[in-house]
């Protein structure tokens, strides 16, 4: 395995159903045109994107579409060179990740949801990676998006409104998480959890 690939966050894509105990559900297993070379470059590109680029690429709040583009190209049968060219083109205008002002924890995760210039992305990503070590993604979505306490805090001046955030930004959090679920890629899921 290439050291350029994070095998835990970006395994070979599959139709793994998070939280499902039913392994007999009929799902497509093979994408036409997918090759070992295209799969290798896909995983390398996704890992590099995860390590280097912020999920928001400018101060306005435009989104990093690299995972959407390369996963779509890959499952449609694009060869490795096309996936790599797409990544190179899209990487040219991405915002590099940067060190956040402080870590995110269970105690402060609601305090920095709206930060100037999205300064806490790396801190949230690390927080959700730690949570993912002990929780299923289904449980994380329930706790951090759908649960009442993730949306309303009594007597709080600002409300977290996580479900609204999940459906905001032109549905990008939902799209990103959808790609992660569709292809069984924890790294993409965790990037989507940030919004």
C-alpha positions as CSV (number, residue, x, y, z in Angstrom):
1,X,0.0,0.0,0.0
2,X,1.2,3.4,-0.9
3,X,2.2,5.6,2.1
4,X,0.3,8.4,0.2
5,X,-3.0,6.6,1.1
6,X,-4.8,6.7,4.4
7,X,-6.3,3.2,4.4
8,X,-8.6,3.8,7.4
9,X,-10.2,7.0,6.1
10,X,-10.0,6.1,2.4
11,X,-10.4,2.3,1.9
12,X,-11.3,0.9,-1.5
13,X,-14.7,2.3,-2.2
14,X,-17.6,-0.1,-1.6
15,X,-21.3,0.0,-1.0
16,X,-21.0,-0.6,2.7
17,X,-24.2,0.4,4.4
18,X,-23.4,2.2,7.7
19,X,-25.4,0.9,10.6
20,X,-27.0,-1.9,8.6
21,X,-26.8,-5.5,9.8
22,X,-28.5,-6.7,6.6
23,X,-25.6,-7.7,4.4
24,X,-27.9,-9.4,1.8
25,X,-29.3,-6.1,0.5
26,X,-28.9,-6.0,-3.2
27,X,-26.4,-3.2,-4.1
28,X,-24.3,-2.7,-7.2
29,X,-20.8,-4.1,-6.4
30,X,-18.8,-3.2,-9.5
31,X,-18.6,0.1,-11.4
32,X,-18.0,-0.3,-15.1
33,X,-14.5,0.8,-16.2
34,X,-13.0,1.0,-12.7
35,X,-9.5,-0.4,-12.6
36,X,-6.9,-1.0,-9.9
37,X,-4.9,2.0,-11.3
38,X,-7.9,4.3,-11.2
39,X,-8.8,3.1,-7.7
40,X,-5.3,3.7,-6.5
41,X,-5.1,7.2,-7.8
42,X,-8.6,8.0,-6.4
43,X,-7.6,6.9,-2.9
44,X,-4.3,8.9,-3.2
45,X,-6.1,12.0,-4.4
46,X,-8.8,11.8,-1.7
47,X,-6.1,11.3,1.0
48,X,-4.0,14.2,-0.4
49,X,-7.1,16.5,-0.5
50,X,-8.0,15.5,3.1
51,X,-4.5,16.3,4.3
52,X,-3.9,19.5,2.4
53,X,-7.1,21.4,1.5
54,X,-9.8,23.1,3.5
55,X,-13.4,22.1,2.8
56,X,-14.1,25.8,2.1
57,X,-11.7,27.4,-0.4
58,X,-12.3,31.1,0.0
59,X,-13.6,33.8,2.4
60,X,-17.0,33.8,0.8
61,X,-17.7,30.2,1.7
62,X,-17.4,28.4,-1.6
63,X,-16.9,24.6,-1.3
64,X,-14.1,22.3,-2.1
65,X,-15.7,20.0,-4.8
66,X,-12.7,17.7,-5.3
67,X,-14.2,14.6,-3.6
68,X,-17.5,15.0,-5.6
69,X,-15.6,15.4,-8.9
70,X,-13.1,12.6,-8.5
71,X,-15.6,10.1,-7.1
72,X,-18.0,10.8,-9.9
73,X,-15.2,10.4,-12.5
74,X,-14.0,7.2,-10.9
75,X,-17.4,5.5,-10.7
76,X,-18.1,6.5,-14.3
77,X,-15.0,4.7,-15.4
78,X,-12.5,7.5,-15.9
79,X,-8.9,6.3,-16.1
80,X,-6.3,7.3,-13.6
81,X,-4.8,10.2,-15.7
82,X,-8.2,11.9,-15.9
83,X,-8.8,11.6,-12.2
84,X,-5.4,13.0,-11.5
85,X,-5.8,15.8,-14.0
86,X,-9.2,16.8,-12.4
87,X,-7.5,16.9,-9.0
88,X,-4.6,19.0,-10.3
89,X,-7.0,21.5,-11.9
90,X,-9.2,21.8,-8.8
91,X,-6.3,21.9,-6.4
92,X,-5.0,25.1,-8.1
93,X,-7.5,27.3,-6.2
94,X,-8.0,25.4,-2.9
95,X,-7.3,26.9,0.5
96,X,-4.6,25.1,2.4
97,X,-5.6,23.8,5.8
98,X,-4.2,25.7,8.7
99,X,-3.8,25.4,12.5
100,X,-6.9,26.4,14.3
101,X,-6.9,28.7,17.3
102,X,-7.7,25.9,19.7
103,X,-8.9,22.3,19.7
104,X,-12.6,21.3,19.6
105,X,-13.9,19.0,22.4
106,X,-17.2,17.7,23.6
107,X,-17.4,20.7,25.9
108,X,-16.9,23.4,23.3
109,X,-18.1,21.9,20.0
110,X,-21.1,24.3,19.8
111,X,-19.0,27.4,20.5
112,X,-17.2,27.8,17.2
113,X,-19.7,26.7,14.6
114,X,-19.7,30.1,12.9
115,X,-16.1,31.3,12.9
116,X,-14.4,34.0,10.9
117,X,-12.8,32.5,7.8
118,X,-13.8,29.0,8.9
119,X,-10.8,28.9,11.3
120,X,-11.8,25.7,13.2
121,X,-12.1,23.3,10.3
122,X,-9.0,21.2,11.3
123,X,-10.1,21.2,14.9
124,X,-13.6,20.0,14.0
125,X,-12.1,17.4,11.7
126,X,-9.9,16.1,14.4
127,X,-12.7,16.1,16.9
128,X,-15.0,14.1,14.6
129,X,-12.1,11.6,13.8
130,X,-11.8,11.0,17.6
131,X,-15.5,10.5,18.0
132,X,-15.6,8.1,15.0
133,X,-13.1,5.8,16.8
134,X,-15.8,5.0,19.4
135,X,-19.1,5.7,17.6
136,X,-20.8,4.7,14.4
137,X,-21.3,7.4,11.8
138,X,-25.1,6.9,12.2
139,X,-24.7,7.6,16.0
140,X,-22.6,10.7,15.2
141,X,-25.2,12.1,12.8
142,X,-27.9,11.5,15.4
143,X,-25.9,13.2,18.2
144,X,-24.4,16.1,16.3
145,X,-27.1,16.8,13.6
146,X,-30.5,15.3,14.3
147,X,-30.7,15.3,18.1
148,X,-32.8,18.0,19.8
149,X,-29.8,19.1,21.9
150,X,-27.7,19.6,18.7
151,X,-30.3,22.1,17.5
152,X,-31.6,23.9,20.5
153,X,-30.0,24.8,23.8
154,X,-32.2,26.4,26.4
155,X,-31.4,30.0,27.3
156,X,-28.5,30.2,24.8
157,X,-28.0,33.4,23.0
158,X,-27.1,31.6,19.7
159,X,-28.6,28.3,18.8
160,X,-26.5,25.5,17.1
161,X,-29.2,24.7,14.6
162,X,-27.3,21.7,13.3
163,X,-30.1,20.3,11.1
164,X,-30.4,23.7,9.4
165,X,-26.6,23.7,8.9
166,X,-26.8,20.2,7.5
167,X,-29.3,21.3,4.9
168,X,-27.7,24.7,4.2
169,X,-24.9,25.8,2.0
170,X,-26.7,24.6,-1.1
171,X,-27.0,21.1,0.6
172,X,-23.2,20.7,0.4
173,X,-22.9,19.0,3.9
174,X,-25.6,16.5,2.8
175,X,-24.0,16.0,-0.6
176,X,-20.6,15.4,0.9
177,X,-21.9,13.0,3.5
178,X,-23.9,11.3,0.8
179,X,-20.8,10.6,-1.2
180,X,-19.1,9.2,1.9
181,X,-22.0,6.9,2.6
182,X,-22.4,5.9,-1.0
183,X,-18.8,4.8,-1.4
184,X,-18.1,3.8,2.2
185,X,-15.4,6.4,2.8
186,X,-15.1,7.6,6.4
187,X,-12.7,10.5,5.4
188,X,-15.4,12.0,3.1
189,X,-18.0,11.5,5.8
190,X,-16.0,13.3,8.4
191,X,-15.2,16.2,6.1
192,X,-19.0,16.6,5.5
193,X,-19.7,16.6,9.2
194,X,-17.8,19.9,9.6
195,X,-20.5,22.1,8.2
